Amino acid sequence: MPNFCAAPNCTRKSTQSDLAFFRFPRDPERCRIWVENCRRADLEAKTSDQLNKHYRLCAKHFDPAMVCKTSPYRTVLKDTAIPTIFDLTSHLKNPHTRHRKRIKELTEEDLRKIKERRLASSIEQLASKKDGAAEDSSNTNEDEPQLSTEEKEFRDYLRSLFEIVVMLGKQSIPLVACKVSEAKHLSSNLQALVDYRMNAGDEALKKRFQATAVNTEYLSATQQSQLLDVCENTVREEMLMEVRESRFFSLVTGDLVDFANDKHLPLFLRYVNQQNVLREEFLDFMSFDGDEAALVERLEAQLTDRWGLSMEECRGQAHKATGTSTTKMKAVAVLLMQKYPLALHMPCSHMALNIHLANSLPFPNVQVVMETLRRIRVFLRTPFVQEELDKAISSHYQKNEEKGNTLKLACGSEWTEQHSVFDVLLDMLPPLLLCMDSIHDNDDGRFAEALTADAYSIAETLSDFEIIVTIIILKNVLTFTRAFGRNLQGETLDVFFAANSLTAVLHSLNEVNDNIDVYHEFWYEEAVNMANVMEIPVKVPRLFIRKQRAADVGEIHAEVYFKEYVTVPVIHGVMQEVEDMFSETNLKALKCLSLVPAVMGQMKFNTTEENYADVYLNDLPSADTLPAELHCWRIKWKHRGKEVRLPTTIHETLQLPDVKFFPNVNSFLKVLSALPALKLEDNKSDTASDRLQAYLDSMSSKQWNKSLAMLNVNTHVKHDLDVMVDKYCRLYPEDDPEAEAEAESEEVAEEDAAIK
């Protein structure tokens, strides 16, 4: 049974909010004060026991100083807490509405009594504060459990260890550092930092380890794992508390990460916090084993059973999959939407739409191109490689210096992740091949042997005619979606117009499909010209020819082959992916961005959000009043003063002080803000996915640790070392000194019994 708030004009209930609800007190005097403050005349005749059993008030009616969070899962009131925050006027705006919780009208006598009681209460509270302060200065709180000397020392020791572990995570320091190439010679960074702290005078660690033999590990692998788990879970719980308070969220997954040869999927959650700021946080890694159904089941268990969230509140999903995992993640998205229709599958704002579309095509030649792009991005970060590429660009474009300079500028701006990546790649192909050949030759010996081997491998891939054709087909087909994708990652107004321009994009792609012979002829000619410039032979792939000979089929012309096996599949795949990612429901959601005042102004305040609002009607606090509220919202901004600027983003709109008077609009904007297709508006710092990638790039893959990655990515999340210590003592009581003493005494007793 849900708990309903007994306060007048308050419609909150426990199933719609993570707010705490508090029973009326059993003490008759305190209970009477609660009822008086509520101004509920119908509750005055009830006894304190009846009120305690059947009625609740939510935390919104208490001063925040009166509410204490004793743990992430438990919220209590102070003993002297009195509800003082009530809405006693909003019902007057609609006097014809029936009110079950009728508000009592106060007489002059009632007002006089209330003033007298409040004055007496203030004097009592002031006196009790003075008494309490004097008592605290002389005595410790009797309610707090008294710790023995051994327990205090043990907790100090744990606190020092947690400080070290948190520092390891923050500074990207691996647990184990390789001193030399042989794997058997390893040193523990954790051991070294414990030694350092003991030498610096940490008494808690000294007492624990001063008698330890030289070269002995202070902590076993199990103990290290326990410390890391507690740290990780404590930080995660802080973020999950925010997600639960915000109610709605979207799920975002990253590219696969290998830990000890097992593939893991990074999980991110996007939500709007209590300060109305959009957040996207990294929460955990999840095993990628099993088929699509097993993966969906594991995802649900992770979010619901382990994290205490409800998948019914998930409003979006985005999966940044690459390579062979793309098809699997698309199937996962479909299965999730079948179970939870409002978990809309959308492209992720971190990835250019054209790159997402290319990654989603399950054709080997396209996947080779995308994998080569990722390899080139990593390769160009190596010292001296960019310098070599600049020389190759200058050499190839010596007759067109302007284009050469443009390409050099593009090289320094992460061009492999931009919307125009295939246009830049095509212009870059000849100098890129020259650069790879030069590095492979390594005439001056500047490059390592492993790097020259990589250069040769990339050059072999780029000098394949099938790859050149694939790049040109991708470049030309994705030209039609480039502007659409750029707008989708732009400002709120751009996203709104992108949602309304999808029909034109699909029309252009259909026109190409209907005239595929004409388009392919031009594109194939472009590929042949590029191959001639790069001195690459024009031919059908060797494997295809071998299969044809085995099947005793006649030879096929190269132009016909690439039309059937590259051009047609690519155009069909892109069209299907665009239609899947931007279904009618997805477009309805994006068109609701007209709620943002700047978009309204651009549309001359002639917007019709009501036509698209049915997607989220169940998420609104008062869906039946939505049309009237939207009308008032438009009028407010249409007749604003000339000096009032229209907010241009959801974030700006949510920060307005009077948006709370439009509860449906407020809820609507919070749900829309969490959609994964919309860009994060706080560009001052790196995103969680960027920080995760930075951690992975900072050390060898053998040194990666899931818990330390979690701590490193979330250094901005507050953490309480005392909470970590409490949690460790609760989870692993066998490590507690009292538990150890009890175990020793039990062993002695058993030995005595055996002797007797």
Disulfide bonds with the S-S distance in Angstrom:
none
